[in-house]
Amino acid sequence: MTFKLSERSLSRLEPVKPELFDVVMEAIELTKVDFGVICGLRTEEEQKLLVEKGVSQTMKSKHLTGDAVDLMAYIGSRGTWELNVYDDVAEAMREAAKNQGVRIRWGAAWTVPNIADWNLSMEDAMNSYIDQRRSERRRPFIDAPHFELN
């Protein structure tokens, strides 16, 4: 089944860098799981509020420069935060990035600089990141909806 982005998602995607825009547009055609764009470009004020709430960890977010998007996965008409569904979205983003020669980092696998170069599953990429953080006695920061140019 081929999915399409809604007008609202397209309006949120439009301000991001062209190469990221193109990857998301191809990924929506490749994905097994429907998704929409919940955030593209952010203002500093929006970012500051997210940091204050603990939703984001930095004021150096790539959302401020149009180098990042957050994607919401859907099961039917309902948004979901289930990690296994984001593995599928990440697989589509990886395939699109690979096809276009664009370097993409996924927020559930921060230690993988470019998911297009990762040879195992996106679940394995996320688990690799989690294992590394735990070995450092640090809590992983899983931001599965987040994809950024790297």
C-alpha positions as CSV (number, residue, x, y, z in Angstrom):
1,M,0.0,0.0,0.0
2,T,1.3,3.4,-0.9
3,F,0.8,6.3,1.6
4,K,0.7,10.0,1.0
5,L,1.5,12.9,3.3
6,S,-1.4,15.2,4.3
7,E,-1.5,18.9,3.4
8,R,-0.6,19.6,7.1
9,S,2.4,17.3,7.0
10,L,3.5,18.8,3.7
11,S,3.3,22.3,5.2
12,R,5.4,21.2,8.2
13,L,7.9,19.5,5.8
14,E,8.2,22.3,3.3
15,P,10.6,24.5,5.3
16,V,13.3,21.8,5.9
17,K,16.4,21.4,3.7
18,P,15.6,20.1,0.2
19,E,17.6,16.8,0.6
20,L,15.7,16.0,3.8
21,F,12.4,16.9,2.2
22,D,13.2,14.5,-0.7
23,V,14.1,11.6,1.6
24,V,10.8,12.0,3.5
25,M,8.8,12.2,0.3
26,E,10.4,9.0,-1.0
27,A,10.1,7.2,2.4
28,I,6.3,7.8,2.5
29,E,6.1,5.9,-0.8
30,L,8.3,3.1,0.5
31,T,7.0,2.6,4.0
32,K,4.9,-0.3,5.3
33,V,3.6,2.0,8.1
34,D,1.8,5.3,7.5
35,F,3.4,8.4,9.0
36,G,3.0,12.1,9.1
37,V,5.3,15.1,9.8
38,I,4.7,16.5,13.3
39,C,7.6,18.9,13.2
40,G,10.1,20.3,10.8
41,L,11.6,23.7,11.3
42,R,11.4,25.2,14.9
43,T,11.9,28.6,16.3
44,E,14.4,29.2,19.2
45,E,11.4,29.9,21.4
46,E,9.7,26.6,20.6
47,Q,13.0,24.8,21.2
48,K,13.6,26.5,24.5
49,L,10.1,25.4,25.7
50,L,10.8,21.8,24.7
51,V,14.1,21.8,26.5
52,E,12.4,23.2,29.6
53,K,9.8,20.5,29.5
54,G,12.5,17.8,29.1
55,V,11.2,16.7,25.7
56,S,14.4,17.9,24.0
57,Q,17.9,17.9,25.4
58,T,19.6,20.7,23.5
59,M,19.3,24.2,22.2
60,K,21.5,23.1,19.3
61,S,18.7,21.2,17.7
62,K,18.9,20.6,14.0
63,H,15.2,21.6,13.9
64,L,16.4,25.2,14.2
65,T,18.2,25.0,10.9
66,G,15.8,22.8,8.9
67,D,18.1,19.8,9.2
68,A,15.6,17.6,11.1
69,V,12.1,16.2,11.1
70,D,9.9,14.4,13.6
71,L,7.6,11.8,12.1
72,M,4.5,10.4,13.8
73,A,3.7,6.8,12.9
74,Y,0.0,5.8,12.4
75,I,-1.8,2.5,13.0
76,G,-5.0,3.1,11.1
77,S,-6.0,6.6,11.9
78,R,-4.3,6.7,15.3
79,G,-0.9,8.0,16.1
80,T,1.3,5.6,18.0
81,W,4.5,5.7,20.1
82,E,5.2,2.0,19.9
83,L,8.9,1.6,19.1
84,N,8.6,-1.4,16.8
85,V,6.4,0.7,14.5
86,Y,9.2,3.3,14.3
87,D,11.6,0.6,13.3
88,D,9.5,0.3,10.1
89,V,9.5,4.0,9.5
90,A,13.3,4.1,10.0
91,E,13.6,1.2,7.5
92,A,11.8,3.4,4.9
93,M,13.9,6.4,5.7
94,R,17.1,4.3,5.5
95,E,16.1,3.0,2.0
96,A,15.2,6.5,0.8
97,A,18.4,8.0,2.2
98,K,20.4,5.2,0.6
99,N,18.7,5.7,-2.8
100,Q,19.4,9.5,-2.7
101,G,22.9,9.4,-1.2
102,V,21.8,11.4,1.9
103,R,23.3,10.9,5.3
104,I,20.6,10.5,7.9
105,R,20.8,9.9,11.7
106,W,17.9,8.4,13.6
107,G,17.0,9.5,17.1
108,A,16.6,6.0,18.3
109,A,20.2,5.0,17.2
110,W,22.3,8.1,17.9
111,T,25.6,6.1,17.7
112,V,24.9,5.2,14.0
113,P,26.0,8.3,12.1
114,N,24.3,7.3,8.9
115,I,21.5,4.7,8.8
116,A,21.9,4.3,5.1
117,D,25.3,2.6,5.8
118,W,23.9,0.3,8.6
119,N,23.8,-3.3,7.3
120,L,21.5,-4.8,10.0
121,S,17.9,-4.0,10.9
122,M,16.9,-0.6,12.3
123,E,15.9,-2.5,15.5
124,D,19.5,-3.7,15.7
125,A,20.7,-0.1,15.2
126,M,18.6,1.0,18.1
127,N,19.7,-1.9,20.3
128,S,23.3,-1.1,19.5
129,Y,22.8,2.4,20.8
130,I,21.0,1.2,23.9
131,D,23.7,-1.3,24.7
132,Q,26.4,1.3,24.3
133,R,24.7,3.7,26.6
134,R,24.1,1.1,29.2
135,S,27.7,-0.1,29.0
136,E,28.6,3.6,29.9
137,R,26.1,3.5,32.8
138,R,24.1,6.2,31.0
139,R,20.4,6.2,30.2
140,P,19.6,6.0,26.5
141,F,17.6,9.0,25.0
142,I,15.3,7.3,22.5
143,D,13.7,9.8,20.1
144,A,12.3,7.4,17.6
145,P,10.2,10.0,15.6
146,H,13.4,12.1,15.0
147,F,15.5,12.0,11.8
148,E,18.2,14.5,10.9
149,L,20.7,15.2,8.3
150,N,24.2,14.3,9.3
